[in-house]
Amino acid sequence: MLVSKKYEIYSGRRRVSIQYSVSPLQAAVDYARNFGSADNEIQRIGVDCVSWRGAQFKAVLVPELDPAA
């Protein structure tokens, strides 16, 4: 069973979105696809980063808060 986690998507130092996905790479790909881009236009450049038309998008896991805290 795949579990979605919360990822922040960054373009440079600027947070541009929050995505729920099974991996950071998939979260970044999903964000780029929101622009209507075809899969072959999105270059995977790491385990958490993609490039689309010159822009780079990086996904960062949002830590879950401990409910006991």
C-alpha positions as CSV (number, residue, x, y, z in Angstrom):
1,M,0.0,0.0,0.0
2,L,1.4,3.4,-1.0
3,V,1.0,6.2,1.5
4,S,0.8,9.8,0.3
5,K,3.0,12.3,2.2
6,K,2.9,16.1,2.2
7,Y,5.6,17.9,0.1
8,E,6.4,21.5,-0.4
9,I,7.4,22.4,-3.9
10,Y,10.2,25.0,-4.3
11,S,11.3,27.1,-7.2
12,G,14.6,28.4,-6.0
13,R,14.1,29.6,-2.5
14,R,10.4,30.3,-3.0
15,R,7.7,27.8,-2.0
16,V,5.2,27.6,-4.9
17,S,2.9,24.7,-3.9
18,I,2.1,21.9,-1.6
19,Q,1.5,18.5,-3.1
20,Y,0.5,15.1,-1.6
21,S,2.4,12.2,-3.3
22,V,4.1,8.9,-2.7
23,S,7.6,10.3,-3.4
24,P,9.3,13.7,-3.7
25,L,10.1,13.1,-7.4
26,Q,6.4,12.3,-8.1
27,A,5.3,15.4,-6.2
28,A,7.6,17.6,-8.4
29,V,6.5,15.9,-11.6
30,D,2.8,16.3,-10.6
31,Y,3.4,20.0,-10.0
32,A,5.0,20.5,-13.4
33,R,2.1,18.6,-15.0
34,N,-0.3,21.1,-13.5
35,F,0.9,23.5,-16.3
36,G,-0.4,21.2,-18.9
37,S,3.0,19.9,-19.9
38,A,3.6,16.6,-21.5
39,D,5.6,14.0,-19.6
40,N,8.4,14.2,-22.2
41,E,8.8,17.9,-21.5
42,I,9.7,17.3,-17.9
43,Q,13.3,16.3,-17.1
44,R,14.1,14.4,-14.0
45,I,17.3,15.8,-12.5
46,G,17.4,14.1,-9.2
47,V,15.4,12.0,-6.7
48,D,13.4,15.1,-5.7
49,C,13.9,17.6,-8.5
50,V,12.6,18.2,-12.1
51,S,13.2,20.8,-14.8
52,W,10.5,22.1,-17.1
53,R,11.1,24.8,-19.7
54,G,14.2,26.1,-17.8
55,A,12.5,26.2,-14.3
56,Q,13.6,23.8,-11.6
57,F,11.1,22.5,-9.0
58,K,12.3,20.7,-5.9
59,A,10.1,18.7,-3.5
60,V,10.8,18.8,0.3
61,L,9.0,16.5,2.7
62,V,7.0,18.4,5.3
63,P,7.7,16.8,8.7
64,E,4.7,15.4,10.5
65,L,4.0,16.8,14.0
66,D,4.0,14.3,16.8
67,P,0.4,14.1,18.1
68,A,1.7,13.4,21.6
69,A,3.6,16.6,21.8
